[in-house]
Amino acid sequence: MASKNLQNIILLYNIILICGLCLVYSKAELPRFEHPIKPDGSLSILVVGDWGRRGAYNQTEVAAQMAKIGDQVEPDFIISTGDNFYEDGLTGVDDPAFEESFSNIYLGPSLQKQWYNVLGNHDYRGDVLAQLDPILRKKDSKWLCLRSFILNTDVAEFFFIDTTPFVDKYFTNPKHHKYDWRGVLPRDEYLFNLLKDLDTALKESSSDWKIVVGHHTLRSAGKHGITFELEERLLPVLQENNVDLYVNGHDHCLEHISSPDSPLQFLTSGGGSKAWRGNIRPWSPEELKLYYDGQGFMAMKLTKYDVYIQFYDIVGDILHQWSGSKGFYSV
């Protein structure tokens, strides 16, 4: 255990040196970074997931539309909800897929901001440590990927969580896939510590908005549906600590589901490339605000009191928009 912690500390130290990011002390174990907001007190973000296909399945077109919308909303940073490289992650730090699926695709000036990335299940099928390696930061300075970490801003706090190790079938029935579990085993200890650290960080947080980002769905009418392991273990932590938004990918769609009994909103942005047409499960229309089984991405704007969400399709049309304020959430 001590050796694993030392490896994590060395890796994080190297990332900080290369990235020039500001690491903030926290009582919790999760690494914590800071990102500035705009002078007017707002924060703008683009969110995309399930994208890395060397430009295929309209990945290039989604990226181009992100750049156009980015010119309008001026994002402070971009969030990737995982499955960054298909089909089986990266083979190593020299895998050309990094450039072919990332650096050479997201070329617009508005996309040359910090990207904060989480890992998806497809990323675990390759050399998972490659995506975490600070060498990639040398190749492309906008790349940052850790398993789990916290991002502080003056208006919101983002908690990036590694959700793949929660899912039982990747361990018990991986079929023909091979998963790279280095840094995760023993699994029970890894998940216990992750949930404990997340719970501690959420309880310590005094942020106006608490936003949790993971790859896997908690609520979804898409192909994958509910991730029951997350519903059992992660969702109670979010509810207990008054998390405002859970943002994910995994289902290749754009989706917004509201909670019937709390302000928590479930937002899926997994339309970065290949989409799954026609895969929709029955869901309460009072909760399902958007389900779009095509490609696209999400934009988010936050102020101290308000949040604004817009979902865009591949041609830049707004599919759905939603806003909420502290003490009141719109429909």
C-alpha positions in Angstrom: 0.0 0.0 0.0 2.8 2.4 0.9 4.5 1.6 -2.4 1.3 2.4 -4.4 0.9 5.7 -2.5 4.5 6.7 -3.3 3.9 5.9 -7.0 0.8 8.1 -7.0 2.6 10.9 -5.3 5.5 10.8 -7.8 3.1 10.7 -10.7 1.1 13.6 -9.4 4.3 15.6 -8.7 5.4 15.1 -12.3 2.1 16.2 -13.6 2.2 19.4 -11.5 5.7 20.2 -12.7 4.8 19.7 -16.4 1.3 21.2 -16.3 2.2 24.3 -14.3 -1.1 23.7 -12.4 -1.8 24.9 -8.9 -2.2 22.1 -6.5 -4.1 23.1 -3.4 -3.8 21.4 0.0 -6.8 19.4 1.2 -7.4 17.1 4.1 -9.0 14.7 1.7 -6.7 12.3 -0.3 -8.0 13.3 -3.8 -5.6 15.6 -5.7 -7.0 19.1 -6.0 -6.4 21.7 -8.6 -7.6 25.3 -9.2 -8.9 27.0 -12.3 -9.7 30.7 -12.6 -13.1 32.0 -13.7 -13.9 35.0 -15.9 -13.6 38.6 -14.6 -17.4 38.9 -14.6 -17.6 36.0 -12.2 -18.9 33.4 -14.6 -17.5 30.0 -15.7 -18.1 28.5 -19.2 -17.4 24.8 -20.0 -17.8 22.4 -22.9 -18.4 18.7 -22.2 -17.9 15.9 -24.6 -17.5 12.1 -24.2 -17.0 8.8 -26.0 -15.1 10.4 -28.8 -11.7 8.9 -29.7 -12.1 7.3 -33.1 -9.4 9.1 -35.2 -12.0 11.4 -36.6 -14.5 8.7 -37.7 -18.2 8.5 -36.9 -18.4 12.2 -37.2 -15.9 12.9 -34.5 -14.3 15.5 -36.7 -17.6 17.2 -37.3 -18.5 17.3 -33.6 -15.1 18.8 -32.9 -15.6 21.5 -35.6 -19.0 22.4 -34.1 -17.6 22.5 -30.6 -15.0 25.0 -31.9 -17.7 27.2 -33.4 -19.8 27.2 -30.3 -16.7 27.7 -28.3 -16.0 30.9 -30.2 -19.4 32.1 -28.9 -19.3 30.9 -25.3 -15.5 31.2 -24.7 -15.0 28.1 -22.6 -12.7 28.3 -19.7 -12.0 24.6 -20.0 -13.3 21.4 -21.5 -14.4 18.2 -19.7 -14.2 14.8 -21.3 -16.4 12.2 -19.7 -14.3 9.2 -20.8 -13.8 6.5 -23.4 -11.1 8.8 -24.8 -9.6 6.3 -27.2 -11.4 3.4 -28.9 -11.6 0.5 -29.0 -9.0 -0.4 -26.5 -7.4 2.7 -25.0 -3.8 3.5 -25.8 -1.1 0.9 -26.3 1.4 3.3 -24.6 2.6 6.9 -24.5 3.8 6.7 -28.1 0.6 5.4 -29.5 -0.2 7.6 -32.6 -3.9 7.4 -31.6 -3.2 10.2 -29.1 -2.5 12.6 -31.9 -4.9 11.1 -34.4 -7.9 11.1 -32.0 -7.1 14.1 -29.9 -4.4 16.6 -30.9 -5.2 16.5 -34.6 -9.0 16.6 -34.1 -9.7 19.4 -31.6 -7.9 22.1 -33.5 -10.2 25.1 -33.0 -8.7 28.1 -31.1 -11.5 28.0 -28.5 -10.6 24.3 -27.8 -7.0 25.1 -26.9 -7.9 25.3 -23.3 -7.3 22.9 -20.4 -9.0 19.5 -20.9 -9.9 17.7 -17.7 -10.4 14.0 -18.5 -11.7 10.9 -16.7 -11.1 7.3 -17.8 -13.9 5.2 -19.3 -14.1 1.4 -19.6 -12.6 1.4 -23.1 -9.6 3.3 -21.7 -9.0 0.5 -19.2 -8.7 -2.0 -22.0 -5.4 -0.6 -23.1 -2.3 0.6 -21.2 -4.3 2.6 -18.6 -1.2 4.2 -17.2 -0.4 5.8 -20.5 -3.3 8.2 -20.3 -2.2 9.2 -16.8 1.5 9.7 -17.8 2.8 13.3 -17.8 4.6 12.5 -21.0 1.3 13.1 -22.9 1.2 16.5 -21.4 4.5 17.2 -23.1 3.0 16.1 -26.4 -0.1 18.3 -25.9 -0.2 20.8 -23.1 -4.0 20.8 -22.9 -4.2 17.2 -21.8 -4.8 16.3 -18.2 -6.1 12.9 -17.0 -6.1 11.4 -13.5 -8.2 8.6 -12.1 -10.0 10.8 -9.6 -9.4 14.4 -8.6 -11.0 17.7 -7.6 -11.1 21.0 -9.5 -11.8 24.2 -7.6 -13.2 27.3 -9.1 -14.7 30.4 -7.4 -18.2 29.4 -8.4 -18.2 25.6 -8.5 -16.3 22.5 -7.3 -15.9 19.6 -9.7 -15.2 16.1 -8.4 -13.9 13.8 -11.1 -14.4 10.1 -10.2 -13.0 6.9 -11.6 -16.2 4.8 -12.1 -15.0 1.8 -14.2 -13.7 -0.2 -11.2 -17.2 -0.1 -9.6 -18.7 -2.2 -12.4 -18.7 -5.9 -11.5 -18.9 -7.4 -15.0 -15.5 -6.0 -16.0 -14.0 -8.3 -13.4 -16.3 -11.3 -13.3 -17.3 -11.5 -17.0 -14.9 -9.5 -19.2 -15.5 -11.8 -22.2 -12.7 -11.3 -24.7 -11.6 -8.0 -23.3 -8.5 -7.6 -21.1 -8.6 -4.8 -18.5 -5.5 -3.1 -17.1 -6.2 -3.0 -13.3 -2.8 -1.7 -12.3 -3.3 0.8 -9.5 -6.8 -0.5 -8.8 -6.2 -3.9 -7.0 -7.1 -4.8 -4.4 -10.4 -3.6 -5.7 -12.4 -3.4 -2.5 -9.7 -1.3 -0.8 -9.5 1.0 -3.9 -13.3 1.6 -4.0 -13.6 2.0 -0.2 -10.9 4.7 -0.2 -12.3 6.5 -3.2 -15.8 6.7 -1.7 -14.4 7.8 1.6 -12.2 10.5 0.1 -15.1 11.7 -2.1 -17.5 11.8 0.9 -14.9 13.7 2.9 -14.2 16.2 0.1 -17.9 16.8 -0.5 -18.5 17.4 3.2 -15.6 19.8 3.4 -16.8 21.7 0.4 -18.3 25.2 0.8 -18.7 25.7 -2.9 -21.9 27.2 -4.4 -22.2 24.3 -6.8 -21.0 20.7 -6.4 -20.6 18.8 -9.6 -19.5 15.2 -9.9 -18.1 13.9 -13.2 -17.8 10.2 -14.0 -17.9 8.0 -17.1 -20.7 5.6 -16.3 -24.3 6.5 -16.1 -26.3 6.7 -12.9 -29.6 7.4 -14.6 -30.1 6.8 -18.3 -32.7 5.7 -20.7 -30.0 4.7 -23.2 -28.5 1.3 -24.1 -26.5 0.9 -20.9 -29.2 2.2 -18.6 -28.7 2.5 -14.9 -25.3 1.4 -13.5 -26.6 -0.5 -10.5 -23.2 -0.6 -8.7 -23.1 3.2 -8.8 -26.7 3.5 -7.8 -26.0 1.4 -4.8 -22.6 2.9 -3.7 -22.1 6.3 -5.3 -25.6 7.8 -5.5 -26.2 7.8 -1.7 -22.9 9.8 -1.3 -24.1 12.4 -3.8 -27.6 12.7 -2.3 -26.3 13.0 1.3 -23.9 15.8 0.3 -26.4 17.8 -1.8 -24.5 17.4 -5.1 -26.2 19.5 -7.8 -25.2 17.8 -11.1 -23.9 14.4 -12.1 -22.2 14.5 -15.5 -21.3 11.4 -17.4 -20.8 9.7 -20.8 -20.9 5.9 -21.5 -24.3 5.9 -23.3 -23.6 7.4 -26.7 -26.3 10.0 -26.6 -27.2 13.4 -25.1 -29.6 13.2 -22.2 -31.0 15.1 -19.2 -32.9 13.3 -16.4 -34.1 15.2 -13.3 -34.6 13.7 -9.9 -38.2 13.4 -8.6 -37.2 14.0 -5.0 -34.1 16.2 -5.0 -32.4 19.0 -7.1 -29.8 16.5 -8.4 -29.7 16.5 -12.2 -28.2 13.7 -14.4 -26.6 14.9 -17.6 -25.2 12.6 -20.2 -22.8 13.9 -22.8 -21.6 10.8 -24.7 -22.2 11.9 -28.3 -18.6 12.7 -29.3 -18.5 10.2 -32.2 -20.4 6.9 -32.7 -24.0 7.2 -31.6 -26.5 4.4 -31.0 -29.7 5.2 -32.9 -33.0 3.8 -31.6 -31.7 2.6 -28.2 -34.1 4.1 -25.7 -35.7 2.6 -22.6 -39.0 3.6 -21.2 -38.7 6.5 -18.7 -41.0 8.8 -16.8 -41.6 11.9 -19.1 -41.7 14.0 -15.9 -38.0 13.1 -15.4 -36.7 12.6 -18.9 -36.1 16.2 -20.2 -34.0 15.2 -23.2 -33.0 12.0 -25.0 -31.2 12.4 -28.3 -29.6 9.4 -29.8 -27.2 11.3 -32.1 -23.9 13.1 -31.9 -23.2 16.3 -30.1 -22.0 17.9 -26.9 -23.0 20.0 -24.0 -22.2 23.5 -22.9 -22.5 24.8 -19.3 -22.3 28.2 -17.8 -22.2 28.8 -14.1 -22.3 31.9 -11.9 -22.6 32.1 -8.1 -26.3 31.7 -8.2 -27.2 30.2 -11.6 -26.4 27.3 -13.9 -27.3 27.2 -17.6 -27.1 24.0 -19.7 -27.4 23.7 -23.5 -27.1 20.5 -25.6 -26.0 21.0 -29.2 -26.2 18.6 -32.1 -23.7 18.1 -34.9 -24.8 21.1 -36.9 -25.0 23.4 -33.9 -28.7 23.4 -33.3 -29.8 23.6 -29.6 -31.6 20.4 -28.8 -32.4 21.3 -25.2 -31.6 24.0 -22.6 -32.2 24.1 -18.9 -31.4 26.5 -16.1 -31.4 26.3 -12.4 -30.8 28.7 -9.5 -29.9 28.1 -5.9 -33.2 27.4 -4.2 -35.1 27.0 -7.5 -34.7 24.6 -10.4 -36.5 25.3 -13.7 -38.2 22.7 -15.8 
